[in-house]
């Protein structure tokens, strides 16, 4: 029996447009996410989802990642945003003469740098 608490996870707040509450994801399992009204509920639901994900992988005789093995990142992720924000990003990218991908990458990097100070 695996100790699921050894798997790292990330929790983020969901906007009201996305239904509110908290989203949990597991870097070792790109296909495993869950949510909850509180961080504690998201963790409980996430561990249930993780258990089911591992059981599905095992039943299909697929490898189960070890805790912390999700350090290999593709550089790609999908993020849903409100339509109004999407429109603002597209307009700004056009104004600056760059792709929206380049603009968002720059904004994310700038925001992370400010938070890490």
C-alpha positions as CSV (number, residue, x, y, z in Angstrom):
1,X,0.0,0.0,0.0
2,X,1.4,3.4,-1.0
3,X,1.6,6.3,1.3
4,X,-0.1,9.0,-0.8
5,X,1.0,11.8,1.6
6,X,4.5,11.5,0.1
7,X,3.3,12.8,-3.3
8,X,3.8,16.6,-3.6
9,X,0.7,18.7,-4.5
10,X,-0.1,22.3,-5.4
11,X,-3.3,24.1,-4.3
12,X,-4.6,27.3,-5.8
13,X,-7.6,29.4,-5.2
14,X,-10.3,29.2,-7.9
15,X,-11.9,32.5,-9.0
16,X,-15.7,33.0,-8.6
17,X,-15.9,32.6,-12.4
18,X,-14.4,29.1,-12.0
19,X,-16.8,28.2,-9.2
20,X,-14.7,29.3,-6.2
21,X,-13.1,27.0,-3.7
22,X,-9.6,25.4,-4.2
23,X,-8.0,23.3,-6.9
24,X,-5.5,20.6,-6.0
25,X,-3.1,19.1,-8.6
26,X,-0.2,16.6,-8.3
27,X,3.0,17.4,-10.4
28,X,3.7,13.7,-10.6
29,X,0.3,13.0,-12.3
30,X,-0.7,15.5,-15.0
31,X,-4.1,13.8,-15.2
32,X,-5.0,14.0,-11.5
33,X,-6.8,17.1,-10.2
34,X,-9.6,17.7,-7.7
35,X,-11.2,20.5,-5.8
36,X,-13.0,21.5,-2.6
37,X,-14.6,24.3,-0.8
38,X,-11.7,24.6,1.7
39,X,-8.0,23.7,1.3
40,X,-8.6,20.7,3.7
41,X,-11.5,19.4,1.6
42,X,-9.4,19.9,-1.6
43,X,-6.6,17.8,0.0
44,X,-9.0,15.0,1.1
45,X,-10.7,15.0,-2.4
46,X,-7.3,15.1,-4.0
47,X,-6.0,12.1,-2.1
48,X,-9.1,10.2,-3.2
49,X,-8.5,11.2,-6.8
50,X,-4.8,10.2,-6.5
51,X,-5.7,6.8,-5.1
52,X,-8.1,6.2,-8.0
53,X,-5.5,7.5,-10.5
54,X,-2.9,5.1,-9.2
55,X,-5.4,2.2,-9.2
56,X,-6.3,2.9,-12.8
57,X,-2.6,3.0,-13.8
58,X,-2.0,-0.3,-12.0
59,X,-5.0,-1.9,-13.5
60,X,-3.7,-1.0,-17.0
61,X,-0.3,-2.2,-16.1
62,X,1.2,1.2,-16.6
63,X,4.1,2.6,-14.5
64,X,3.1,4.6,-11.4
65,X,5.4,7.6,-10.8
66,X,7.4,7.8,-7.6
67,X,6.7,10.7,-5.3
68,X,8.6,13.8,-6.5
69,X,9.4,12.4,-9.9
70,X,7.3,15.1,-11.7
71,X,10.3,17.4,-11.9
72,X,10.4,17.1,-15.7
73,X,8.3,19.9,-17.1
74,X,7.3,20.2,-20.7
75,X,7.1,24.0,-20.6
76,X,3.4,23.8,-21.5
77,X,0.3,24.3,-19.4
78,X,-3.3,25.2,-20.1
79,X,-5.0,27.9,-18.1
80,X,-8.6,29.0,-18.4
81,X,-9.2,32.7,-17.9
82,X,-12.3,34.9,-18.0
83,X,-13.2,36.2,-21.4
84,X,-12.6,39.7,-20.3
85,X,-9.0,38.9,-19.3
86,X,-8.4,37.0,-22.5
87,X,-9.5,40.1,-24.5
88,X,-7.2,42.4,-22.5
89,X,-4.3,40.1,-23.0
90,X,-4.9,39.8,-26.7
91,X,-5.2,43.6,-27.1
92,X,-2.0,44.2,-25.1
93,X,-0.1,41.6,-27.1
94,X,-1.2,43.2,-30.3
95,X,-0.3,46.7,-29.0
96,X,3.2,45.5,-28.1
97,X,3.6,43.6,-31.3
98,X,4.2,40.2,-29.6
99,X,2.4,36.9,-29.4
100,X,0.0,36.5,-26.5
101,X,2.2,33.5,-25.4
102,X,5.3,35.8,-25.2
103,X,3.3,38.5,-23.3
104,X,1.9,36.0,-20.8
105,X,5.3,34.4,-20.3
106,X,6.8,37.8,-19.5
107,X,4.0,38.8,-17.2
108,X,4.3,35.5,-15.3
109,X,8.1,35.8,-15.0
110,X,7.8,39.4,-13.8
111,X,5.1,38.5,-11.2
112,X,7.1,35.6,-9.9
113,X,10.3,37.7,-9.6
114,X,8.4,40.4,-7.6
115,X,7.0,37.8,-5.2
116,X,10.4,36.2,-4.7
117,X,12.0,39.4,-3.5
